[in-house]
């Protein structure tokens, strides 16, 4: 099944200079494997194509079932330089949760959260 | 095993003024850490200090002390804060004033100094410290004349020294947020600087605590699961000498402490998880083990650290020009088209007046449509209204001011349905920009000193 990440993960974001730091946390070990396989830097860059104008770095944090992304050049200068409403990337965590992934239906039937 | 309770009562400058009072009164606690300094706050404090040499610190903190000092003293709860800003000694005098007014005696207040390197910035640059910007790589000499503050981030050890000398309150300037938690652990448990795993454990505790209620249910993805967010409890850790600790909050408060809320705070602004750098240690966040430990309790263990780097981070601020932004509400049919027309009209009228801005120095946002997450969430093709937000920046203040005069005319000489223009013309604001750099730690540490005085 094709589902948004919000079905299998949660997220939080903030700033790192002129980039945003987006942490994505899977709800279970099988879901973490899905994140590792499908939520690549390339897909995140495409998802944020109108927000992020630099490269995307990805780090694996398996002990927290998390991936951490740095979206370079995505805050319009960052900090006080930026003119943007979201100069600190506070909303990017909400944004990543609409990225879609393929999840076996049987994994969703148990412990699924809306 | 001995356990100490360390809480955070202030996650940033502007956080809840009642939170630290609730944290103190809500249950047992030994230490309260409070963070008041955002990246450019010290620049604002510099301006206050130039006007009045007795200012330059976070006056909110004195207000907190006034509310709770007798109770703090009676219960022996100690407070560690960066509220001292650029003038921690003046802050101490003010707290002594409050103590005398309230009839509190025997209060010991520590001050950590040496983080402020502005007075010797030019000589540091001359003597071979280029202070390259950590992102752009440019040397600070390019903006040296516009620098308004320059402070090194100090770590936990000067704070430990103040605690060792018996300070009830420790006032710092620029000190890492994580030091506010690591320092009381190192002091209570007799840890030493090269016990890297323990340094990392205290640092991780500090990272979890440093944004206040962000680990107890605030800013949580599944906000609908969080009970009584209005009454959210600020966090505390129950720390042990072996570096393990439990994240929790006082009973009877709202919010929640779960594996999920703690994990979200761990990834917050984490950067490279294997190299979380502080003045005290290089912490490895891939070693952290989280376990549920009953309701609203998460046990944290297994944390590993490596040697600290030879550098300290400098946080300087400098004047980088001016900016202004303003908003108009555009309502009715074809609101998006009308808002875009408004923006176009503004830029063309400015151009006619000889005022132009580079593309990267001007901004058009449609709030309610595509301001924060353009191209990511589906947008309504026909919203009943949007807020048009326009902004510019430039080194020429006059240009920025001229921009501010072009918004109001749209109400009568733009498309119909334009409203919500209140509060006057957008005024140019100074841009106080941030300059992060690294410096050899000895250069700063040789000048750090701690004094503890009693009232």
Interface residues (C-beta under 8 A of the other chain):
Chain A: X6 X10 X11 X12 X13 X14 X15 X16 X17 X18 X21 X23 X24 X25 X47 X48 X49 X50 X51 X59 X60 X61 X62 X63 X64 X65 X66 X68 X70 X76 X77 X78 X79 X80 X81 X83 X84 X85 X86 X91 X92 X93 X94 X95 X97 X98 X113
Chain B: X39 X40 X134 X135 X214 X219 X220 X221 X222 X260 X263 X264 X265 X266 X267 X268 X269 X270 X271 X272 X273 X274 X285 X286 X287 X288 X289 X290 X320 X323 X325 X360 X362 X363 X365 X367 X371 X372 X373 X374 X375 X376 X377 X389 X391 X392 X393 X431 X432 X433 X434 X436
